[in-house]
Amino acid sequence: MSISASDADDYVTAGELRARYDTFVVDLLGSIAYGELSAFERLAADARHSPSLSDKAVLGKMAVSEFGHYEAMCARLEAMGMDPELAMAPYQRMVDAFHERTRPADWHESLMKAYVVETITEEFYAAIAEHLDAPTREAIAQVRTSDEQVERLTSMLKKMLAEDPRLSSRLALWGRRLVGEALSQVQHIGAKHSFLVGLRPDATHEQAVAEVTKILRTLTRNHSKRMSLLGLTA
């Protein structure tokens, strides 16, 4: 993001706008970094309970990818002269509490959580990244589950549902709970750290909330489409 002197008004200087934007980016990268580190730990733990070696390998590969995403965020923070641990610290309690509230009861729920939560959070950060400077946008673009992994996860869920149709109602209910928790989480993070306010010199808190709400509506529509692929009601 480039800020010229013409962007400033009588109340906000160009330097203040720059500082606001930098703070916003550090908050964003810190939240992504801790989220990816937490996802790595969770997926690695879930892999241990896999019913087969091939299933274990799928979640293990996803866990490795999540750690790579974490390293990419840390590298970008360090390039900005920031300490990644300090940037992540404000999010630790919030993210840990989210995973406590959405602890899967079994292998089936673990797969559904990976399917729902990873895609929603990645889409949320990708939507925000569209407004950012090129180096930060490119760093966040790396935080993406590969199409191959998503397709494999989808196939595993479809197979599981076909083998035991009784799972459908339980996993549909679990999916609705997960999407509600995930959307509340990203909305809470956005509101707590005033995400998007730092992107425009004239943005107010209300406008930032409205922008986040718009993004959430898109995330909800995309989630419904993914659930339909499984034959489940969102």
Secondary structure, DSSP 4 states (H G I P E B T S, - for coil): ----GGG--SSS-HHHHHHHHHHHHHHHHHHHHHHHHHHHHHHHHHHTT-SSHHHHHHHHHHHHHHHHHHHHHHHHHHHTT--HHHHHHHHHHHHHHHHHHT--SSHHHHHHHHHHHHHHHHHHHHHHHTTS-HHHHHHHHT----HHHHHHHHHHHHHHHHH-TTHHHHHHHHHHHHHHHHHHHHHHHHHHTTTTGGG-TT--HHHHHHHHHHHHHHHHHHHHHHHHHTT---
